[in-house]
């Protein structure tokens, strides 16, 4: 594709979603997210995990689709249209 950084980033996002989606139904539930965080060994409070889940669950149905996950992630990291090192003209 000629965009190795983009491809690698997208692959990482897919891998993260798959890690969270424990029952492989295409959605991440609150319980799956808590289970994944516990398995990862991260020492995080339940409140932080649930806050992140709520940020991802845009339609507030208790399940996070990949699209919701993707948009929440881009909001968290602040992806811009510009490449690193480019200046605005």
C-alpha positions as a Python dict, from the first residue, in 0.01 Angstrom:
ca = {
    (1, 'X'): (0, 0, 0),
    (2, 'X'): (296, 232, 38),
    (3, 'X'): (189, 357, 381),
    (4, 'X'): (376, 135, 629),
    (5, 'X'): (318, 361, 933),
    (6, 'X'): (-56, 373, 868),
    (7, 'X'): (-74, -1, 808),
    (8, 'X'): (119, -77, 1127),
    (9, 'X'): (-100, 159, 1329),
    (10, 'X'): (-420, 8, 1193),
    (11, 'X'): (-290, -344, 1262),
    (12, 'X'): (-212, -243, 1622),
    (13, 'X'): (-564, -103, 1664),
    (14, 'X'): (-720, -421, 1528),
    (15, 'X'): (-502, -633, 1757),
    (16, 'X'): (-604, -423, 2059),
    (17, 'X'): (-973, -458, 1974),
    (18, 'X'): (-938, -833, 1926),
    (19, 'X'): (-761, -857, 2263),
    (20, 'X'): (-1054, -677, 2431),
    (21, 'X'): (-1323, -876, 2247),
    (22, 'X'): (-1287, -1191, 2457),
    (23, 'X'): (-1587, -1382, 2314),
    (24, 'X'): (-1507, -1274, 1956),
    (25, 'X'): (-1858, -1146, 1880),
    (26, 'X'): (-1738, -816, 1730),
    (27, 'X'): (-1825, -610, 2037),
    (28, 'X'): (-1649, -526, 2363),
    (29, 'X'): (-1862, -532, 2678),
    (30, 'X'): (-1777, -375, 3014),
    (31, 'X'): (-1698, -719, 3154),
    (32, 'X'): (-1470, -806, 2862),
    (33, 'X'): (-1282, -481, 2903),
    (34, 'X'): (-1237, -535, 3278),
    (35, 'X'): (-1122, -893, 3212),
    (36, 'X'): (-872, -782, 2947),
    (37, 'X'): (-726, -512, 3171),
    (38, 'X'): (-694, -763, 3454),
    (39, 'X'): (-520, -1015, 3224),
    (40, 'X'): (-280, -752, 3097),
    (41, 'X'): (-139, -700, 3446),
    (42, 'X'): (-215, -328, 3435),
    (43, 'X'): (-271, -181, 3778),
    (44, 'X'): (-563, 44, 3700),
    (45, 'X'): (-861, 141, 3907),
    (46, 'X'): (-1200, 12, 3800),
    (47, 'X'): (-1319, 372, 3777),
    (48, 'X'): (-1064, 458, 3511),
    (49, 'X'): (-1148, 145, 3312),
    (50, 'X'): (-1520, 226, 3321),
    (51, 'X'): (-1456, 591, 3227),
    (52, 'X'): (-1261, 476, 2920),
    (53, 'X'): (-1538, 229, 2837),
    (54, 'X'): (-1800, 505, 2857),
    (55, 'X'): (-1586, 722, 2628),
    (56, 'X'): (-1585, 440, 2371),
    (57, 'X'): (-1955, 350, 2403),
    (58, 'X'): (-2087, 642, 2200),
    (59, 'X'): (-2437, 502, 2148),
    (60, 'X'): (-2459, 403, 2519),
    (61, 'X'): (-2582, 50, 2447),
    (62, 'X'): (-2328, -119, 2675),
    (63, 'X'): (-2129, -262, 2384),
    (64, 'X'): (-1840, -109, 2188),
    (65, 'X'): (-1818, -173, 1813),
    (66, 'X'): (-1483, -144, 1634),
    (67, 'X'): (-1593, 186, 1480),
    (68, 'X'): (-1660, 334, 1825),
    (69, 'X'): (-1326, 198, 1949),
    (70, 'X'): (-1143, 351, 1653),
    (71, 'X'): (-1299, 696, 1691),
    (72, 'X'): (-1243, 701, 2068),
    (73, 'X'): (-878, 605, 2020),
    (74, 'X'): (-819, 880, 1764),
    (75, 'X'): (-971, 1130, 2008),
    (76, 'X'): (-742, 1008, 2288),
    (77, 'X'): (-421, 1037, 2088),
    (78, 'X'): (-517, 1343, 1885),
    (79, 'X'): (-441, 1218, 1536),
    (80, 'X'): (-389, 1510, 1299),
    (81, 'X'): (-404, 1534, 922),
    (82, 'X'): (-42, 1647, 912),
    (83, 'X'): (260, 1421, 913),
    (84, 'X'): (525, 1471, 1179),
    (85, 'X'): (770, 1736, 1079),
    (86, 'X'): (540, 1904, 828),
    (87, 'X'): (478, 2272, 871),
    (88, 'X'): (159, 2458, 791),
    (89, 'X'): (196, 2693, 499),
}
